[in-house]
Amino acid sequence: MTVYTLRAATPADLDAFSRVIRTAFNVPGDPDPTDTIRTVIDPARYTLAELDGQIVGTAGVFTRDLTVPGAVIPAAHVTGVSVAATHTRKGLLRRMMTGQLTGVPEAVAVLWASEGRIYQRFGYGLASQNVTLRADRREVAIRGTAGTGTGTLRAAVPSEARKELSEVYDRALAGRPGWSSRDETWWTHLTSDPEKRREGHTATRAVLYSDQSGIVQGYTQYRIKNDWDDNGPKGEVNVVELVAVTPDAAAALWRFLLGVDLTRSVVKGLSGVDEEIFHLVEEPRRLGGKVGDGLWVRIVDLPRALTSRKYAAPVDVVLEVTDALLPANAGRWRLRAGAGGALVNCSPTDAPADLTCDVTELGAAYLGGTKLGALAATGRVQEHRPGAVAATSTAFGWHVTPSSIEIF
Ligand SMILES: CC(C)(COP(=O)(O)OP(=O)(O)OC[C@H]1O[C@@H](n2cnc3c(N)ncnc32)[C@H](O)[C@@H]1OP(=O)(O)O)[C@@H](O)C(=O)NCCC(=O)NCCS
């Protein structure tokens, strides 16, 4: 009988488990010892599946904070999930996921899925949507005079401007559900820009926007794919990220990106449905937005997770929750939040349920984007007290739609 064992990785396993991940994701080449990804990997947070001393499965976690409605909380950032093709569909992922979710100290886990169909069975709910924009830049113009004020733009090399970029990012972070904290090591990794990852683009460039007092209020990182044909230039601006703390910064940076000479299109993945540009332009349809799945959230410790975020309106509701993987979450919970989302309490109760759902639905609604009302319309949330869906869905919502700025 084939006996697989699970164990935590050690630093000595890094090359071997990186190879398993690269092979499963069809990435050509061997692990590169100079790759900065190694500086953010914590091997102790990787579960490895082995057969006869060979690593055949991996599931890792990055230790980072996640912005949720009204708070920034520790969240297990699940990553590096792979099973060698010769050992798939034998239950290894299920074993690793169960072990991981049972063991993580964080109250929530979050991930990007290579394929959406994999993770709902483990209680992950679709919490944010990811929009990719592909605009013909001559078809979209910024309305009126937004972004033409007294601020100034300055070009920089991202790795050299790391400190300024991180200061802007940290000021924006608390207000952006779905974004993840970045310490210095992460910033070094994210701005490392090795040639092999450019895929025909220029090096990543940064542009910083300062207001009239000289305070940096926003930045963008972008690269350009140079292209020409018989009719002339048709380059593409590929926006890596745009972070603005003020409306002027957002408008000025977008104006810049839409105006780069010798380019015809502007492409930006990892956008939210609330992206500033939708409300800045005259013709939003021409942004060519395409919606896909973004972050998947798993509630690991239900009472701790539900009391760690704020609510958009007062709520007092009894939730009957099922959770096949983590039985401690299952049962009836009374959730109470006061005005302004404060005074949150979540405790077990024998009172009759107002709503019934699986933990998957609470994960989906956790960041304030996916509406419990929408899930109720598909039968994934059941209402037992008239008005409970509307009130609870409103309370779980948030004034900023969650987005994610980075795939981890
Ligand atoms: C995805 C992957 C990790 C699955 O590993 P696995 O060991 O074959 O998964 P398991 O055997 O534990 O399957 C668990 C369940 O998920 C289902 N499942 C697993 N992978 C699936 C996939 N890609 N599509 C659809 N269903 C999948 C299985 O059918 C099984 O369903 P069940 O519990 O209802 O019977 C593996 O196929 C892989 O490494 N793929 C390439 C890399 C990748 O996509 N990783 C995920 C990164 S987010």
The ligand as an SDF file (V2000), in Angstrom:
LIG
                    3D

 48 50  0  0  0  0  0  0  0  0999 V2000
   -4.6100   21.1440   -7.6930 C   0  0  0  0  0  0  0  0  0  0  0  0
   -3.7850   20.0100   -7.1010 C   0  0  0  0  0  0  0  0  0  0  0  0
   -2.9390   20.5820   -5.9420 C   0  0  0  0  0  0  0  0  0  0  0  0
   -4.7740   18.9460   -6.5880 C   0  0  0  0  0  0  0  0  0  0  0  0
   -4.0670   17.9760   -5.8460 O   0  0  0  0  0  0  0  0  0  0  0  0
   -4.6550   16.4890   -5.6260 P   0  0  0  0  0  0  0  0  0  0  0  0
   -3.7800   15.8260   -4.6240 O   0  0  0  0  0  0  0  0  0  0  0  0
   -4.8450   15.8370   -6.9500 O   0  0  0  0  0  0  0  0  0  0  0  0
   -6.0610   16.7930   -4.9940 O   0  0  0  0  0  0  0  0  0  0  0  0
   -6.9170   15.7300   -4.1350 P   0  0  0  0  0  0  0  0  0  0  0  0
   -6.6900   14.3550   -4.6980 O   0  0  0  0  0  0  0  0  0  0  0  0
   -6.6760   15.9090   -2.6970 O   0  0  0  0  0  0  0  0  0  0  0  0
   -8.3680   16.2090   -4.4920 O   0  0  0  0  0  0  0  0  0  0  0  0
   -9.2240   16.8040   -3.5590 C   0  0  0  0  0  0  0  0  0  0  0  0
  -10.5140   17.1070   -4.2700 C   0  0  0  0  0  0  0  0  0  0  0  0
  -10.2970   18.1960   -5.1950 O   0  0  0  0  0  0  0  0  0  0  0  0
  -10.6530   17.7820   -6.5210 C   0  0  0  0  0  0  0  0  0  0  0  0
   -9.6760   18.4240   -7.3830 N   0  0  0  0  0  0  0  0  0  0  0  0
   -8.3550   18.4960   -7.1810 C   0  0  0  0  0  0  0  0  0  0  0  0
   -7.7750   19.2220   -8.1570 N   0  0  0  0  0  0  0  0  0  0  0  0
   -8.7360   19.5910   -8.9910 C   0  0  0  0  0  0  0  0  0  0  0  0
   -8.7440   20.3400  -10.1780 C   0  0  0  0  0  0  0  0  0  0  0  0
   -7.6270   20.8630  -10.7080 N   0  0  0  0  0  0  0  0  0  0  0  0
   -9.9350   20.5350  -10.7820 N   0  0  0  0  0  0  0  0  0  0  0  0
  -11.0640   20.0000  -10.2570 C   0  0  0  0  0  0  0  0  0  0  0  0
  -11.1070   19.2860   -9.1080 N   0  0  0  0  0  0  0  0  0  0  0  0
   -9.9620   19.0850   -8.4890 C   0  0  0  0  0  0  0  0  0  0  0  0
  -10.5680   16.2810   -6.5040 C   0  0  0  0  0  0  0  0  0  0  0  0
  -11.3850   15.7340   -7.5060 O   0  0  0  0  0  0  0  0  0  0  0  0
  -11.0580   15.9570   -5.1060 C   0  0  0  0  0  0  0  0  0  0  0  0
  -12.4630   16.1000   -5.0710 O   0  0  0  0  0  0  0  0  0  0  0  0
  -13.3240   15.3580   -3.9250 P   0  0  0  0  0  0  0  0  0  0  0  0
  -12.7080   15.6610   -2.6050 O   0  0  0  0  0  0  0  0  0  0  0  0
  -14.6680   15.9580   -4.0880 O   0  0  0  0  0  0  0  0  0  0  0  0
  -13.2240   13.9020   -4.2750 O   0  0  0  0  0  0  0  0  0  0  0  0
   -2.8510   19.3810   -8.1540 C   0  0  0  0  0  0  0  0  0  0  0  0
   -3.6480   18.8790   -9.1910 O   0  0  0  0  0  0  0  0  0  0  0  0
   -1.8200   20.3330   -8.7240 C   0  0  0  0  0  0  0  0  0  0  0  0
   -0.7330   20.4690   -8.1830 O   0  0  0  0  0  0  0  0  0  0  0  0
   -2.1670   21.0380   -9.8380 N   0  0  0  0  0  0  0  0  0  0  0  0
   -1.2380   21.9610  -10.4980 C   0  0  0  0  0  0  0  0  0  0  0  0
   -0.8550   23.1600   -9.6230 C   0  0  0  0  0  0  0  0  0  0  0  0
   -2.0620   23.8680   -9.0730 C   0  0  0  0  0  0  0  0  0  0  0  0
   -2.9840   24.2170   -9.8060 O   0  0  0  0  0  0  0  0  0  0  0  0
   -2.0570   24.1200   -7.7560 N   0  0  0  0  0  0  0  0  0  0  0  0
   -3.0910   24.8610   -7.0660 C   0  0  0  0  0  0  0  0  0  0  0  0
   -2.5620   26.2070   -6.8060 C   0  0  0  0  0  0  0  0  0  0  0  0
   -3.7120   27.3980   -6.2700 S   0  0  0  0  0  0  0  0  0  0  0  0
  1  2  1  0
  2  3  1  0
  2  4  1  0
  2 36  1  0
  4  5  1  0
  5  6  1  0
  6  7  2  0
  6  8  1  0
  6  9  1  0
  9 10  1  0
 10 11  2  0
 10 12  1  0
 10 13  1  0
 13 14  1  0
 14 15  1  0
 15 16  1  0
 15 30  1  0
 16 17  1  0
 17 18  1  0
 17 28  1  0
 18 19  1  0
 18 27  1  0
 19 20  2  0
 20 21  1  0
 21 22  1  0
 21 27  2  0
 22 23  1  0
 22 24  2  0
 24 25  1  0
 25 26  2  0
 26 27  1  0
 28 29  1  0
 28 30  1  0
 30 31  1  0
 31 32  1  0
 32 33  2  0
 32 34  1  0
 32 35  1  0
 36 37  1  0
 36 38  1  0
 38 39  2  0
 38 40  1  0
 40 41  1  0
 41 42  1  0
 42 43  1  0
 43 44  2  0
 43 45  1  0
 45 46  1  0
 46 47  1  0
 47 48  1  0
M  END
$$$$
